[in-house]
Amino acid sequence: MAPRYEICVGLQKGHKTTKNVLKAKPSNAKGKLTKHNKFVRDLIREVAGFAPYEKRAQELLRIGKEKRCLKFLKKRIGSHDLAKRKREEMQAVLQASRKTKAAA
């Protein structure tokens, strides 16, 4: 790469400085999945079960309509990325239930 000169035009223009190294902010850890967090979420899922829209999504996945399931979840959740994540979660739940039925 070319040496860094202080020139007044182009992409690398201006006075050359060194970047500050900042320590991580506590807010960056927000939403991190801890062992306790996972335990609480699993317990709530076990007690409360699934929401009606989640049950319908599972039903769509059972009959093999994955694209329709994604469209349905996108409409309910409001975001394409979150809908994809929810669909993966529902598929994992169905696979786990199939595995327990096969083992029993």
VOKOLSE-204568 format. One record per residue: residue in one letter; x, z, y of N, C-alpha, C, CB in turn; residue number from 0. Coordinates in Angstrom, 1 decimal, padded with zeros to 4 digits. Glycine has a CB too. Example, Ala and Ser with C-alpha at 12.3 -4.5 7.8 and 13.67 -1.06 7.14 Angstrom:
2
@type->A; n.xx->013.2; n.zz->007.8; n.yy->-005.7; ca.xx->012.3; ca.zz->007.8; ca.yy->-004.5; c.xx->013.2; c.zz->007.8; c.yy->-003.3; cb.xx->011.3; cb.zz->009.0; cb.yy->-004.5; seq->0 .
@type->S; n.xx->012.8; n.zz->007.1; n.yy->-002.2; ca.xx->013.7; ca.zz->007.1; ca.yy->-001.1; c.xx->012.9; c.zz->007.9; c.yy->000.0; cb.xx->014.1; cb.zz->005.7; cb.yy->-000.6; seq->1 .
***
This chain:
104
@type->M; n.xx->000.8; n.zz->000.0; n.yy->-001.2; ca.xx->000.0; ca.zz->000.0; ca.yy->000.0; c.xx->000.9; c.zz->000.0; c.yy->001.2; cb.xx->-000.9; cb.zz->001.2; cb.yy->000.0; seq->0 .
@type->A; n.xx->000.4; n.zz->-000.5; n.yy->002.3; ca.xx->001.1; ca.zz->-000.6; ca.yy->003.5; c.xx->001.3; c.zz->000.8; c.yy->004.1; cb.xx->000.4; cb.zz->-001.6; cb.yy->004.6; seq->1 .
@type->P; n.xx->002.5; n.zz->000.9; n.yy->004.9; ca.xx->002.7; ca.zz->002.2; ca.yy->005.5; c.xx->001.6; c.zz->002.5; c.yy->006.6; cb.xx->004.1; cb.zz->002.3; cb.yy->006.2; seq->2 .
@type->R; n.xx->001.3; n.zz->003.8; n.yy->006.9; ca.xx->000.3; ca.zz->004.1; ca.yy->007.8; c.xx->000.9; c.zz->004.2; c.yy->009.2; cb.xx->-000.4; cb.zz->005.4; cb.yy->007.4; seq->3 .
@type->Y; n.xx->000.5; n.zz->003.3; n.yy->010.0; ca.xx->001.0; ca.zz->003.3; ca.yy->011.4; c.xx->-000.2; c.zz->003.6; c.yy->012.3; cb.xx->001.6; cb.zz->001.9; cb.yy->011.8; seq->4 .
@type->E; n.xx->000.0; n.zz->004.1; n.yy->013.5; ca.xx->-001.0; ca.zz->004.3; ca.yy->014.4; c.xx->-001.3; c.zz->003.1; c.yy->015.2; cb.xx->-000.7; cb.zz->005.5; cb.yy->015.4; seq->5 .
@type->I; n.xx->-002.2; n.zz->002.3; n.yy->014.7; ca.xx->-002.6; ca.zz->001.0; ca.yy->015.4; c.xx->-004.0; c.zz->001.2; c.yy->016.0; cb.xx->-002.4; cb.zz->-000.2; cb.yy->014.5; seq->6 .
@type->C; n.xx->-004.3; n.zz->000.3; n.yy->017.0; ca.xx->-005.6; ca.zz->000.5; ca.yy->017.7; c.xx->-006.7; c.zz->-000.4; c.yy->017.2; cb.xx->-005.4; cb.zz->000.3; cb.yy->019.1; seq->7 .
@type->V; n.xx->-006.4; n.zz->-001.3; n.yy->016.2; ca.xx->-007.5; ca.zz->-002.1; ca.yy->015.7; c.xx->-007.5; c.zz->-002.1; c.yy->014.2; cb.xx->-007.2; cb.zz->-003.6; cb.yy->016.2; seq->8 .
@type->G; n.xx->-008.6; n.zz->-002.5; n.yy->013.6; ca.xx->-008.7; ca.zz->-002.6; ca.yy->012.1; c.xx->-009.4; c.zz->-001.4; c.yy->011.5; cb.xx->-007.3; cb.zz->-002.8; cb.yy->011.5; seq->9 .
@type->L; n.xx->-009.4; n.zz->-001.4; n.yy->010.2; ca.xx->-010.1; ca.zz->-000.3; ca.yy->009.4; c.xx->-009.3; c.zz->001.0; c.yy->009.5; cb.xx->-010.2; cb.zz->-000.7; cb.yy->007.9; seq->10 .
@type->Q; n.xx->-008.0; n.zz->001.0; n.yy->009.5; ca.xx->-007.2; ca.zz->002.2; ca.yy->009.6; c.xx->-006.7; c.zz->002.6; c.yy->011.0; cb.xx->-006.0; cb.zz->002.1; cb.yy->008.6; seq->11 .
@type->K; n.xx->-007.5; n.zz->002.2; n.yy->012.0; ca.xx->-007.1; ca.zz->002.4; ca.yy->013.4; c.xx->-007.1; c.zz->003.9; c.yy->013.8; cb.xx->-007.9; cb.zz->001.6; cb.yy->014.3; seq->12 .
@type->G; n.xx->-006.4; n.zz->004.2; n.yy->014.8; ca.xx->-006.5; ca.zz->005.6; ca.yy->015.4; c.xx->-005.3; c.zz->006.5; c.yy->015.0; cb.xx->-007.8; cb.zz->006.2; cb.yy->015.0; seq->13 .
@type->H; n.xx->-005.4; n.zz->007.7; n.yy->015.5; ca.xx->-004.3; ca.zz->008.7; ca.yy->015.3; c.xx->-004.5; c.zz->009.2; c.yy->013.8; cb.xx->-004.4; cb.zz->009.8; cb.yy->016.2; seq->14 .
@type->K; n.xx->-003.4; n.zz->009.2; n.yy->013.1; ca.xx->-003.4; ca.zz->009.6; ca.yy->011.7; c.xx->-003.3; c.zz->011.1; c.yy->011.6; cb.xx->-002.2; cb.zz->009.0; cb.yy->010.9; seq->15 .
@type->T; n.xx->-004.3; n.zz->011.6; n.yy->010.8; ca.xx->-004.4; ca.zz->013.1; ca.yy->010.6; c.xx->-004.4; c.zz->013.4; c.yy->009.1; cb.xx->-005.6; cb.zz->013.7; cb.yy->011.4; seq->16 .
@type->T; n.xx->-004.2; n.zz->014.7; n.yy->008.8; ca.xx->-004.4; ca.zz->015.1; ca.yy->007.4; c.xx->-005.7; c.zz->015.7; c.yy->007.3; cb.xx->-003.2; cb.zz->016.1; cb.yy->007.0; seq->17 .
@type->K; n.xx->-006.3; n.zz->015.6; n.yy->006.1; ca.xx->-007.6; ca.zz->016.1; ca.yy->005.8; c.xx->-007.6; c.zz->017.6; c.yy->005.6; cb.xx->-008.3; cb.zz->015.4; cb.yy->004.5; seq->18 .
@type->N; n.xx->-008.6; n.zz->018.3; n.yy->006.1; ca.xx->-008.7; ca.zz->019.8; ca.yy->005.8; c.xx->-009.2; c.zz->019.9; c.yy->004.4; cb.xx->-009.7; cb.zz->020.4; cb.yy->006.8; seq->19 .
@type->V; n.xx->-008.6; n.zz->020.9; n.yy->003.7; ca.xx->-009.1; ca.zz->021.3; ca.yy->002.3; c.xx->-010.0; c.zz->022.5; c.yy->002.5; cb.xx->-007.8; cb.zz->021.6; cb.yy->001.4; seq->20 .
@type->L; n.xx->-011.3; n.zz->022.2; n.yy->002.2; ca.xx->-012.3; ca.zz->023.3; ca.yy->002.4; c.xx->-012.6; c.zz->023.9; c.yy->001.1; cb.xx->-013.5; cb.zz->022.7; cb.yy->003.1; seq->21 .
@type->K; n.xx->-012.9; n.zz->025.2; n.yy->001.0; ca.xx->-013.3; ca.zz->025.8; ca.yy->-000.2; c.xx->-014.8; c.zz->025.6; c.yy->-000.4; cb.xx->-013.0; cb.zz->027.3; cb.yy->-000.2; seq->22 .
@type->A; n.xx->-015.2; n.zz->025.6; n.yy->-001.7; ca.xx->-016.6; ca.zz->025.3; ca.yy->-002.0; c.xx->-017.6; c.zz->026.2; c.yy->-001.4; cb.xx->-016.8; cb.zz->025.2; cb.yy->-003.5; seq->23 .
@type->K; n.xx->-018.7; n.zz->025.7; n.yy->-000.9; ca.xx->-019.7; ca.zz->026.5; ca.yy->-000.3; c.xx->-020.6; c.zz->027.1; c.yy->-001.4; cb.xx->-020.6; cb.zz->025.7; cb.yy->000.7; seq->24 .
@type->P; n.xx->-021.1; n.zz->028.3; n.yy->-001.2; ca.xx->-022.0; ca.zz->028.9; ca.yy->-002.2; c.xx->-023.2; c.zz->028.1; c.yy->-002.4; cb.xx->-022.4; cb.zz->030.3; cb.yy->-001.8; seq->25 .
@type->S; n.xx->-023.7; n.zz->027.3; n.yy->-001.4; ca.xx->-024.9; ca.zz->026.5; ca.yy->-001.6; c.xx->-024.7; c.zz->025.4; c.yy->-002.6; cb.xx->-025.3; cb.zz->025.9; cb.yy->-000.3; seq->26 .
@type->N; n.xx->-023.4; n.zz->025.0; n.yy->-002.9; ca.xx->-023.2; ca.zz->024.0; ca.yy->-003.9; c.xx->-023.5; c.zz->024.4; c.yy->-005.3; cb.xx->-021.7; cb.zz->023.5; cb.yy->-003.8; seq->27 .
@type->A; n.xx->-023.6; n.zz->025.7; n.yy->-005.5; ca.xx->-023.9; ca.zz->026.2; ca.yy->-006.8; c.xx->-025.4; c.zz->026.3; c.yy->-007.1; cb.xx->-023.3; cb.zz->027.6; cb.yy->-007.1; seq->28 .
@type->K; n.xx->-026.2; n.zz->026.0; n.yy->-006.1; ca.xx->-027.7; ca.zz->026.1; ca.yy->-006.2; c.xx->-028.2; c.zz->025.2; c.yy->-007.2; cb.xx->-028.4; cb.zz->025.8; cb.yy->-004.8; seq->29 .
@type->G; n.xx->-029.1; n.zz->025.7; n.yy->-008.1; ca.xx->-029.7; ca.zz->024.9; ca.yy->-009.1; c.xx->-028.9; c.zz->024.8; c.yy->-010.4; cb.xx->-030.0; cb.zz->023.6; cb.yy->-008.6; seq->30 .
@type->K; n.xx->-027.7; n.zz->025.5; n.yy->-010.5; ca.xx->-026.9; ca.zz->025.4; ca.yy->-011.6; c.xx->-027.5; c.zz->026.1; c.yy->-012.8; cb.xx->-025.5; cb.zz->026.0; cb.yy->-011.4; seq->31 .
@type->L; n.xx->-027.4; n.zz->025.5; n.yy->-014.0; ca.xx->-028.1; ca.zz->026.1; ca.yy->-015.2; c.xx->-027.2; c.zz->027.2; c.yy->-015.8; cb.xx->-028.4; cb.zz->025.0; cb.yy->-016.2; seq->32 .
@type->T; n.xx->-027.6; n.zz->028.4; n.yy->-015.6; ca.xx->-026.8; ca.zz->029.5; ca.yy->-016.2; c.xx->-027.5; c.zz->029.9; c.yy->-017.5; cb.xx->-026.8; cb.zz->030.8; cb.yy->-015.2; seq->33 .
@type->K; n.xx->-026.8; n.zz->030.8; n.yy->-018.3; ca.xx->-027.3; ca.zz->031.3; ca.yy->-019.5; c.xx->-028.6; c.zz->032.0; c.yy->-019.4; cb.xx->-026.3; cb.zz->032.2; cb.yy->-020.3; seq->34 .
@type->H; n.xx->-028.7; n.zz->032.9; n.yy->-018.4; ca.xx->-029.9; ca.zz->033.6; ca.yy->-018.1; c.xx->-031.0; c.zz->032.7; c.yy->-017.6; cb.xx->-029.6; cb.zz->034.7; cb.yy->-017.0; seq->35 .
@type->N; n.xx->-030.7; n.zz->031.7; n.yy->-016.7; ca.xx->-031.7; ca.zz->030.8; ca.yy->-016.3; c.xx->-032.3; c.zz->030.0; c.yy->-017.4; cb.xx->-031.0; cb.zz->029.8; cb.yy->-015.3; seq->36 .
@type->K; n.xx->-031.5; n.zz->029.5; n.yy->-018.3; ca.xx->-031.9; ca.zz->028.8; ca.yy->-019.5; c.xx->-032.9; c.zz->029.6; c.yy->-020.3; cb.xx->-030.8; cb.zz->028.2; cb.yy->-020.3; seq->37 .
@type->F; n.xx->-032.5; n.zz->030.9; n.yy->-020.5; ca.xx->-033.3; ca.zz->031.8; ca.yy->-021.3; c.xx->-034.7; c.zz->032.0; c.yy->-020.7; cb.xx->-032.6; cb.zz->033.2; cb.yy->-021.5; seq->38 .
@type->V; n.xx->-034.7; n.zz->032.2; n.yy->-019.4; ca.xx->-036.0; ca.zz->032.4; ca.yy->-018.7; c.xx->-036.9; c.zz->031.2; c.yy->-018.8; cb.xx->-035.8; cb.zz->032.8; cb.yy->-017.2; seq->39 .
@type->R; n.xx->-036.3; n.zz->030.0; n.yy->-018.6; ca.xx->-037.1; ca.zz->028.7; ca.yy->-018.6; c.xx->-037.6; c.zz->028.5; c.yy->-020.0; cb.xx->-036.2; cb.zz->027.6; cb.yy->-018.2; seq->40 .
@type->D; n.xx->-036.8; n.zz->028.7; n.yy->-021.0; ca.xx->-037.2; ca.zz->028.6; ca.yy->-022.4; c.xx->-038.4; c.zz->029.5; c.yy->-022.8; cb.xx->-036.1; cb.zz->028.7; cb.yy->-023.4; seq->41 .
@type->L; n.xx->-038.3; n.zz->030.8; n.yy->-022.3; ca.xx->-039.3; ca.zz->031.8; ca.yy->-022.5; c.xx->-040.6; c.zz->031.3; c.yy->-021.9; cb.xx->-038.9; cb.zz->033.1; cb.yy->-022.0; seq->42 .
@type->I; n.xx->-040.5; n.zz->030.9; n.yy->-020.6; ca.xx->-041.8; ca.zz->030.5; ca.yy->-019.9; c.xx->-042.4; c.zz->029.3; c.yy->-020.6; cb.xx->-041.4; cb.zz->030.1; cb.yy->-018.4; seq->43 .
@type->R; n.xx->-041.5; n.zz->028.3; n.yy->-021.1; ca.xx->-042.1; ca.zz->027.1; ca.yy->-021.8; c.xx->-042.8; c.zz->027.5; c.yy->-023.1; cb.xx->-040.9; cb.zz->026.1; cb.yy->-022.1; seq->44 .
@type->E; n.xx->-042.2; n.zz->028.5; n.yy->-023.7; ca.xx->-042.8; ca.zz->029.0; ca.yy->-025.0; c.xx->-044.1; c.zz->029.7; c.yy->-024.7; cb.xx->-041.8; cb.zz->030.0; cb.yy->-025.7; seq->45 .
@type->V; n.xx->-044.2; n.zz->030.5; n.yy->-023.7; ca.xx->-045.4; ca.zz->031.2; ca.yy->-023.4; c.xx->-046.5; c.zz->030.3; c.yy->-022.8; cb.xx->-045.1; cb.zz->032.4; cb.yy->-022.4; seq->46 .
@type->A; n.xx->-046.1; n.zz->029.5; n.yy->-021.8; ca.xx->-047.1; ca.zz->028.7; ca.yy->-021.0; c.xx->-047.4; c.zz->027.4; c.yy->-021.7; cb.xx->-046.6; cb.zz->028.5; cb.yy->-019.6; seq->47 .
@type->G; n.xx->-046.5; n.zz->026.9; n.yy->-022.4; ca.xx->-046.7; ca.zz->025.5; ca.yy->-023.0; c.xx->-046.5; c.zz->024.4; c.yy->-022.0; cb.xx->-048.1; cb.zz->025.4; cb.yy->-023.5; seq->48 .
@type->F; n.xx->-047.1; n.zz->023.3; n.yy->-022.3; ca.xx->-046.9; ca.zz->022.1; ca.yy->-021.4; c.xx->-048.0; c.zz->021.9; c.yy->-020.5; cb.xx->-046.7; cb.zz->020.9; cb.yy->-022.3; seq->49 .
@type->A; n.xx->-047.7; n.zz->021.3; n.yy->-019.3; ca.xx->-048.8; ca.zz->020.9; ca.yy->-018.3; c.xx->-049.6; c.zz->019.8; c.yy->-018.9; cb.xx->-048.2; cb.zz->020.6; cb.yy->-017.0; seq->50 .
@type->P; n.xx->-050.8; n.zz->019.6; n.yy->-018.5; ca.xx->-051.6; ca.zz->018.5; ca.yy->-019.0; c.xx->-050.9; c.zz->017.1; c.yy->-018.8; cb.xx->-052.9; cb.zz->018.5; cb.yy->-018.3; seq->51 .
@type->Y; n.xx->-050.3; n.zz->016.9; n.yy->-017.7; ca.xx->-049.6; ca.zz->015.6; ca.yy->-017.5; c.xx->-048.5; c.zz->015.4; c.yy->-018.5; cb.xx->-049.1; cb.zz->015.4; cb.yy->-016.1; seq->52 .
@type->E; n.xx->-047.8; n.zz->016.5; n.yy->-018.9; ca.xx->-046.7; ca.zz->016.4; ca.yy->-019.9; c.xx->-047.3; c.zz->016.1; c.yy->-021.3; cb.xx->-045.9; cb.zz->017.7; cb.yy->-019.9; seq->53 .
@type->K; n.xx->-048.4; n.zz->016.7; n.yy->-021.6; ca.xx->-049.1; ca.zz->016.4; ca.yy->-022.9; c.xx->-049.5; c.zz->014.9; c.yy->-023.0; cb.xx->-050.3; cb.zz->017.3; cb.yy->-023.1; seq->54 .
@type->R; n.xx->-050.0; n.zz->014.4; n.yy->-021.9; ca.xx->-050.3; ca.zz->013.0; ca.yy->-021.9; c.xx->-049.1; c.zz->012.1; c.yy->-022.0; cb.xx->-051.1; cb.zz->012.6; cb.yy->-020.6; seq->55 .
@type->A; n.xx->-048.0; n.zz->012.5; n.yy->-021.3; ca.xx->-046.7; ca.zz->011.7; ca.yy->-021.5; c.xx->-046.2; c.zz->011.8; c.yy->-022.9; cb.xx->-045.7; cb.zz->012.3; cb.yy->-020.5; seq->56 .
@type->Q; n.xx->-046.4; n.zz->012.9; n.yy->-023.6; ca.xx->-046.0; ca.zz->013.0; ca.yy->-025.0; c.xx->-046.8; c.zz->012.1; c.yy->-025.8; cb.xx->-046.1; cb.zz->014.5; cb.yy->-025.5; seq->57 .
@type->E; n.xx->-048.1; n.zz->012.0; n.yy->-025.5; ca.xx->-049.0; ca.zz->011.2; ca.yy->-026.3; c.xx->-048.7; c.zz->009.7; c.yy->-026.1; cb.xx->-050.5; cb.zz->011.4; cb.yy->-025.8; seq->58 .
@type->L; n.xx->-048.3; n.zz->009.3; n.yy->-024.9; ca.xx->-047.9; ca.zz->007.9; ca.yy->-024.7; c.xx->-046.6; c.zz->007.6; c.yy->-025.4; cb.xx->-047.7; cb.zz->007.7; cb.yy->-023.2; seq->59 .
@type->L; n.xx->-045.7; n.zz->008.6; n.yy->-025.5; ca.xx->-044.5; ca.zz->008.4; ca.yy->-026.2; c.xx->-044.7; c.zz->008.3; c.yy->-027.7; cb.xx->-043.5; cb.zz->009.5; cb.yy->-025.9; seq->60 .
@type->R; n.xx->-045.7; n.zz->009.1; n.yy->-028.2; ca.xx->-046.0; ca.zz->009.1; ca.yy->-029.7; c.xx->-046.5; c.zz->007.7; c.yy->-030.1; cb.xx->-047.0; cb.zz->010.1; cb.yy->-030.0; seq->61 .
@type->I; n.xx->-047.2; n.zz->007.0; n.yy->-029.3; ca.xx->-047.7; ca.zz->005.7; ca.yy->-029.6; c.xx->-046.8; c.zz->004.6; c.yy->-029.2; cb.xx->-049.1; cb.zz->005.5; cb.yy->-029.0; seq->62 .
@type->G; n.xx->-045.6; n.zz->004.9; n.yy->-028.7; ca.xx->-044.6; ca.zz->003.9; ca.yy->-028.4; c.xx->-044.7; c.zz->003.2; c.yy->-027.1; cb.xx->-044.6; cb.zz->002.9; cb.yy->-029.5; seq->63 .
@type->K; n.xx->-045.4; n.zz->003.8; n.yy->-026.2; ca.xx->-045.5; ca.zz->003.2; ca.yy->-024.8; c.xx->-044.6; c.zz->003.9; c.yy->-023.8; cb.xx->-047.0; cb.zz->003.2; cb.yy->-024.3; seq->64 .
@type->E; n.xx->-043.3; n.zz->003.6; n.yy->-024.0; ca.xx->-042.3; ca.zz->004.3; ca.yy->-023.1; c.xx->-042.4; c.zz->003.8; c.yy->-021.7; cb.xx->-040.9; cb.zz->004.0; cb.yy->-023.7; seq->65 .
@type->K; n.xx->-042.6; n.zz->002.5; n.yy->-021.5; ca.xx->-042.7; ca.zz->002.0; ca.yy->-020.1; c.xx->-043.9; c.zz->002.6; c.yy->-019.4; cb.xx->-042.7; cb.zz->000.5; cb.yy->-020.1; seq->66 .
@type->R; n.xx->-045.0; n.zz->002.6; n.yy->-020.1; ca.xx->-046.3; ca.zz->003.1; ca.yy->-019.5; c.xx->-046.1; c.zz->004.6; c.yy->-019.2; cb.xx->-047.5; cb.zz->002.9; cb.yy->-020.5; seq->67 .
@type->C; n.xx->-045.4; n.zz->005.3; n.yy->-020.1; ca.xx->-045.1; ca.zz->006.7; ca.yy->-019.9; c.xx->-044.3; c.zz->006.9; c.yy->-018.6; cb.xx->-044.3; cb.zz->007.3; cb.yy->-021.1; seq->68 .
@type->L; n.xx->-043.3; n.zz->006.1; n.yy->-018.4; ca.xx->-042.4; ca.zz->006.2; ca.yy->-017.2; c.xx->-043.2; c.zz->005.9; c.yy->-015.9; cb.xx->-041.2; cb.zz->005.2; cb.yy->-017.3; seq->69 .
@type->K; n.xx->-044.1; n.zz->004.9; n.yy->-016.0; ca.xx->-044.9; ca.zz->004.6; ca.yy->-014.8; c.xx->-045.9; c.zz->005.8; c.yy->-014.5; cb.xx->-045.8; cb.zz->003.3; cb.yy->-015.1; seq->70 .
@type->F; n.xx->-046.4; n.zz->006.3; n.yy->-015.6; ca.xx->-047.3; ca.zz->007.5; ca.yy->-015.4; c.xx->-046.6; c.zz->008.7; c.yy->-014.8; cb.xx->-048.0; cb.zz->007.9; cb.yy->-016.8; seq->71 .
@type->L; n.xx->-045.4; n.zz->009.0; n.yy->-015.4; ca.xx->-044.7; ca.zz->010.1; ca.yy->-014.8; c.xx->-044.2; c.zz->009.9; c.yy->-013.4; cb.xx->-043.5; cb.zz->010.4; cb.yy->-015.7; seq->72 .
@type->K; n.xx->-043.9; n.zz->008.6; n.yy->-013.1; ca.xx->-043.4; ca.zz->008.3; ca.yy->-011.8; c.xx->-044.5; c.zz->008.5; c.yy->-010.8; cb.xx->-042.9; cb.zz->006.8; cb.yy->-011.7; seq->73 .
@type->K; n.xx->-045.7; n.zz->008.2; n.yy->-011.1; ca.xx->-046.9; ca.zz->008.4; ca.yy->-010.3; c.xx->-047.1; c.zz->009.9; c.yy->-010.1; cb.xx->-048.1; cb.zz->007.7; cb.yy->-010.8; seq->74 .
@type->R; n.xx->-047.0; n.zz->010.7; n.yy->-011.2; ca.xx->-047.3; ca.zz->012.1; ca.yy->-011.1; c.xx->-046.2; c.zz->012.9; c.yy->-010.4; cb.xx->-047.5; cb.zz->012.7; cb.yy->-012.5; seq->75 .
@type->I; n.xx->-044.9; n.zz->012.5; n.yy->-010.7; ca.xx->-043.8; ca.zz->013.3; ca.yy->-010.1; c.xx->-043.4; c.zz->012.8; c.yy->-008.7; cb.xx->-042.6; cb.zz->013.3; cb.yy->-011.1; seq->76 .
@type->G; n.xx->-043.4; n.zz->011.5; n.yy->-008.6; ca.xx->-043.1; ca.zz->010.9; ca.yy->-007.3; c.xx->-041.7; c.zz->010.3; c.yy->-007.1; cb.xx->-043.3; cb.zz->011.9; cb.yy->-006.3; seq->77 .
@type->S; n.xx->-040.9; n.zz->010.4; n.yy->-008.2; ca.xx->-039.5; ca.zz->009.9; ca.yy->-008.1; c.xx->-039.2; c.zz->009.2; c.yy->-009.4; cb.xx->-038.5; cb.zz->011.0; cb.yy->-007.7; seq->78 .
@type->H; n.xx->-038.5; n.zz->008.1; n.yy->-009.3; ca.xx->-038.1; ca.zz->007.3; ca.yy->-010.5; c.xx->-037.1; c.zz->008.1; c.yy->-011.3; cb.xx->-037.6; cb.zz->005.9; cb.yy->-010.1; seq->79 .
@type->D; n.xx->-036.1; n.zz->008.6; n.yy->-010.6; ca.xx->-035.1; ca.zz->009.4; ca.yy->-011.4; c.xx->-035.6; c.zz->010.6; c.yy->-012.1; cb.xx->-033.9; cb.zz->009.8; cb.yy->-010.4; seq->80 .
@type->L; n.xx->-036.5; n.zz->011.4; n.yy->-011.4; ca.xx->-037.1; ca.zz->012.6; ca.yy->-012.0; c.xx->-038.0; c.zz->012.2; c.yy->-013.1; cb.xx->-037.8; cb.zz->013.4; cb.yy->-010.9; seq->81 .
@type->A; n.xx->-038.7; n.zz->011.0; n.yy->-013.0; ca.xx->-039.6; ca.zz->010.6; ca.yy->-014.1; c.xx->-038.8; c.zz->010.2; c.yy->-015.3; cb.xx->-040.4; cb.zz->009.4; cb.yy->-013.6; seq->82 .
@type->K; n.xx->-037.6; n.zz->009.6; n.yy->-015.1; ca.xx->-036.8; ca.zz->009.2; ca.yy->-016.2; c.xx->-036.2; c.zz->010.5; c.yy->-016.9; cb.xx->-035.6; cb.zz->008.4; cb.yy->-015.8; seq->83 .
@type->R; n.xx->-035.9; n.zz->011.5; n.yy->-016.1; ca.xx->-035.4; ca.zz->012.7; ca.yy->-016.7; c.xx->-036.5; c.zz->013.4; c.yy->-017.5; cb.xx->-034.9; cb.zz->013.7; cb.yy->-015.6; seq->84 .
@type->K; n.xx->-037.7; n.zz->013.4; n.yy->-016.9; ca.xx->-038.8; ca.zz->014.1; ca.yy->-017.6; c.xx->-039.2; c.zz->013.4; c.yy->-018.9; cb.xx->-040.1; cb.zz->014.1; cb.yy->-016.7; seq->85 .
@type->R; n.xx->-039.1; n.zz->012.0; n.yy->-018.9; ca.xx->-039.4; ca.zz->011.2; ca.yy->-020.1; c.xx->-038.4; c.zz->011.6; c.yy->-021.2; cb.xx->-039.3; cb.zz->009.7; cb.yy->-019.8; seq->86 .
@type->E; n.xx->-037.1; n.zz->011.7; n.yy->-020.8; ca.xx->-036.0; ca.zz->012.1; ca.yy->-021.8; c.xx->-036.3; c.zz->013.5; c.yy->-022.4; cb.xx->-034.6; cb.zz->012.0; cb.yy->-021.1; seq->87 .
@type->E; n.xx->-036.8; n.zz->014.4; n.yy->-021.5; ca.xx->-037.1; ca.zz->015.7; ca.yy->-021.9; c.xx->-038.2; c.zz->015.7; c.yy->-022.9; cb.xx->-037.4; cb.zz->016.6; cb.yy->-020.7; seq->88 .
@type->M; n.xx->-039.3; n.zz->014.9; n.yy->-022.6; ca.xx->-040.4; ca.zz->014.9; ca.yy->-023.5; c.xx->-040.0; c.zz->014.2; c.yy->-024.9; cb.xx->-041.6; cb.zz->014.0; cb.yy->-022.9; seq->89 .
@type->Q; n.xx->-039.1; n.zz->013.2; n.yy->-024.8; ca.xx->-038.7; ca.zz->012.6; ca.yy->-026.1; c.xx->-037.9; c.zz->013.6; c.yy->-026.9; cb.xx->-037.8; cb.zz->011.3; cb.yy->-025.8; seq->90 .
@type->A; n.xx->-037.1; n.zz->014.4; n.yy->-026.3; ca.xx->-036.3; ca.zz->015.4; ca.yy->-027.0; c.xx->-037.3; c.zz->016.4; c.yy->-027.6; cb.xx->-035.4; cb.zz->016.1; cb.yy->-026.0; seq->91 .
@type->V; n.xx->-038.3; n.zz->016.8; n.yy->-026.9; ca.xx->-039.3; ca.zz->017.8; ca.yy->-027.5; c.xx->-040.0; c.zz->017.2; c.yy->-028.7; cb.xx->-040.4; cb.zz->018.1; cb.yy->-026.4; seq->92 .
@type->L; n.xx->-040.4; n.zz->015.9; n.yy->-028.6; ca.xx->-041.0; ca.zz->015.2; ca.yy->-029.8; c.xx->-040.1; c.zz->015.1; c.yy->-030.9; cb.xx->-041.5; cb.zz->013.8; cb.yy->-029.4; seq->93 .
@type->Q; n.xx->-038.8; n.zz->014.8; n.yy->-030.7; ca.xx->-037.8; ca.zz->014.7; ca.yy->-031.8; c.xx->-037.6; c.zz->016.1; c.yy->-032.4; cb.xx->-036.5; cb.zz->014.2; cb.yy->-031.3; seq->94 .
@type->A; n.xx->-037.6; n.zz->017.1; n.yy->-031.6; ca.xx->-037.4; ca.zz->018.5; ca.yy->-032.2; c.xx->-038.6; c.zz->018.9; c.yy->-033.0; cb.xx->-037.2; cb.zz->019.5; cb.yy->-031.0; seq->95 .
@type->S; n.xx->-039.8; n.zz->018.5; n.yy->-032.6; ca.xx->-041.0; ca.zz->018.9; ca.yy->-033.3; c.xx->-041.0; c.zz->018.1; c.yy->-034.6; cb.xx->-042.2; cb.zz->018.6; cb.yy->-032.5; seq->96 .
@type->R; n.xx->-040.6; n.zz->016.8; n.yy->-034.6; ca.xx->-040.5; ca.zz->016.0; ca.yy->-035.9; c.xx->-039.5; c.zz->016.6; c.yy->-036.8; cb.xx->-040.1; cb.zz->014.6; cb.yy->-035.6; seq->97 .
@type->K; n.xx->-038.4; n.zz->017.1; n.yy->-036.3; ca.xx->-037.3; ca.zz->017.7; ca.yy->-037.1; c.xx->-037.8; c.zz->019.0; c.yy->-037.8; cb.xx->-036.1; cb.zz->018.0; cb.yy->-036.3; seq->98 .
@type->T; n.xx->-038.6; n.zz->019.8; n.yy->-037.0; ca.xx->-039.1; ca.zz->021.0; ca.yy->-037.6; c.xx->-040.1; c.zz->020.8; c.yy->-038.7; cb.xx->-039.6; cb.zz->022.0; cb.yy->-036.5; seq->99 .
@type->K; n.xx->-040.9; n.zz->019.7; n.yy->-038.5; ca.xx->-042.0; ca.zz->019.4; ca.yy->-039.5; c.xx->-041.3; c.zz->018.8; c.yy->-040.7; cb.xx->-042.9; cb.zz->018.3; cb.yy->-038.9; seq->100 .
@type->A; n.xx->-040.2; n.zz->018.1; n.yy->-040.6; ca.xx->-039.5; ca.zz->017.5; ca.yy->-041.7; c.xx->-038.8; c.zz->018.6; c.yy->-042.5; cb.xx->-038.5; cb.zz->016.4; cb.yy->-041.3; seq->101 .
@type->A; n.xx->-038.3; n.zz->019.6; n.yy->-041.8; ca.xx->-037.6; ca.zz->020.7; ca.yy->-042.5; c.xx->-038.6; c.zz->021.6; c.yy->-043.2; cb.xx->-036.8; cb.zz->021.5; cb.yy->-041.5; seq->102 .
@type->A; n.xx->-039.8; n.zz->021.8; n.yy->-042.7; ca.xx->-040.8; ca.zz->022.7; ca.yy->-043.3; c.xx->-041.5; c.zz->022.1; c.yy->-044.5; cb.xx->-041.8; cb.zz->023.1; cb.yy->-042.2; seq->103 .
***
